[in-house]
Amino acid sequence: MVADIKVAQVLLPLPLGEAFDYAVPEEMDLAAGDLVVVPLGPRQVQGVVGEVGRRAGVNRSLKSILGKVDAPPLTVGVLEFVAWAARYGADSPGKPLAMALR
């Protein structure tokens, strides 16, 4: 039987082309816009949850989200603006996200 796991797409405020998938610990309740801390290579970085869903049959083990930041989530409007700014500037979404988090 294939495991069904909760996965979050996390956008990082770095010049990366896409959001990264992370496993969500079962006890953690997340929604779009929540700020989280995730592992990225040898360091820990803060990112923003884009969407959360359940997936079956993930073909590789995912790193887990380390924690949720105690701060208000970004609104849907801010997330939409970040996506628009990235498209408008033909750039990675991480750059406008970095500005939104300041």
Buried (B, 14 or more C-beta within 10 A) or exposed (E): EEEEBBBBBBBBBBEBEEBBBBBBBEEBEBEBBBBBBBEBEEEEBBBBBBBBEEBEEBEEEBEBBBBBEEEEBBEEEBBEBBBEBBEEEEEBBBBBBBEBBE
